[in-house]
């Protein structure tokens, strides 16, 4: 009890507690130290307040960033220190070659430089990481590759201007860098620059490299920005180029010659499609943008060019959807002394060969029809391109699926068959807009009941003559013609036939097409007198073929939208005005 009394002999003047003498002294000393610290803090000037953090580029909205960056570049244009748009930068190595040359294990030990070697690289800066004012790291991108720039003040030719020079560079800028090959302590291949040069500034905020460019409309409208950000987009178009190159080599190796035919034509022929119309001022003449190069190519075969092909753009004034674009790339070839069966074999060999070239030898590819690759529960098709492909006879398959017997082939063009097809479509709720011609009704039924069966590549054969105005009649099945269509993932990728070379029959077919056009079918062809005249000079037995390249590329790059494989797809115009550099020079 005596100890407790002694412990509470002194009162704390601040808290009112009864404490020991020793505890009171300790508290008084602590309070004196706290008061001294507070006094020193109060004596410091307001400018030392560290709470006001300088805003970063990420804190600015796009308009603010654009205005500030534009003013910075305009100031450099005025001072020319440095010139932000130099004429030339001498590059000694591409980024790909630099990686190949210096990236091998053991070439440069970790944490060292390759003394005596100097390289000059150029590319676009994607990321900037600041370790300190005297050490910065940049990711330099080019040719689909990346190398790190490790910029240290001690390596700079002019150390006094190091901070000022590096304050100029922003994400998205194109820069040139001259320096020594090196490797960081963590083993990352780098270049340690003695100098860096701004070659072309990026005035706009670059989307985050982590999140990427997510807005689909922006990706299609600003493909340049999509290509800067997305490695996947770049790879799609590299693969597209490889596919087109393979097609050219395939035909060149078979003795074909590549030709060019007119884009603007007097008659829109060679396919069933609605054309674009343009006007020739000097001739005061309306012309059509070609819907197919077919008729011209067959005229060349008449002229003795027995094997010809063309790879180019065609234009069809039709709807835009996931698999259609009004302007698209087509490949057509015509081969004298061949028929549809020869062409069918060539189609299998061509497409199987393309797939093998892309996969390194496999004939299988995976395709995600819903475009949700990587998500749980995503549908996936395993496509098998190995020949021979499955064949579906059009009339026989429709009879099997619909449980009916079709009229004989040589009556498929009659009014009675038209009524039969109308009743069949109505019974099975297959919609067909006017004009409900026999060809259009049959096409709708095929689209509903046969095309969905063609997941891996397959052929539909046995077309009625009424659907094929340029194909030769079948040699053993009256009313049908020698034609096939190849389908993949339920969509047509090519159309081919034994060519009609009888000028008398061709005129009758054209006249029937003219009647369909007068009945309201905008896609029907007219009479091309020049083409008939060519046939009258003699077209040898010929096999012909046309393939939509864009759609093929879609399926071979696992893309569900044709816009993904077109660098500049057709888009509705933007209503909003672009950002104007208002008063930047002020």
Secondary structure, 3 states (H helix, E strand, C coil): CHHHHHHCCEECCCCCCEECHHHHHHHHHHHHHHHHHHHHHHHCCHHHCCCCCCCCHHHCCHHHHHHHHHHHHHHHHHHCCCCCCCCCCCCCCCHHHHHHHHCCCCCCCCCCECCCCCEEEEEEEEEEEEEECCEEEEEEEECCEEEEEEEEHHHCCCHHHHHHHHCCCCCCCEEEEEEEEEECCCCCEEEEEEEEEEEECCCCCCCCCCCCCCCHHHHHHCHHHHHHHCHHHHHHHHHHHHHHHHHHHHHHHCCCEECCCCCEECCCCCCCCCCCEEEECCCCEEEEECCCCHHHHHHHHHCCCCEEEEEEEEECCCCCECCECCEEEEEEEEEECCCHHHHHHHHHHHHHHHHHHHHCCCCEEEECCCCCCCCCCCCCEEEECCCCCEEEEHHHHHHHHHCCCCCCHHHCCCHHHHHHHHHHHHHCCCCCCCCCCHHHHHHHHHHHHCHHHCCCCEEEECCEHHHCCCECECCCCCCEECEEEEEECCEEEEEEEEECCCHHHHHHHHHHHHHHHHCCCCCCCCCCHHHHHHHHCCCCCEEEEEEEHHHHHHHHCCCCCHHHHCCCCCCCCCCCCCCCCCCCCC
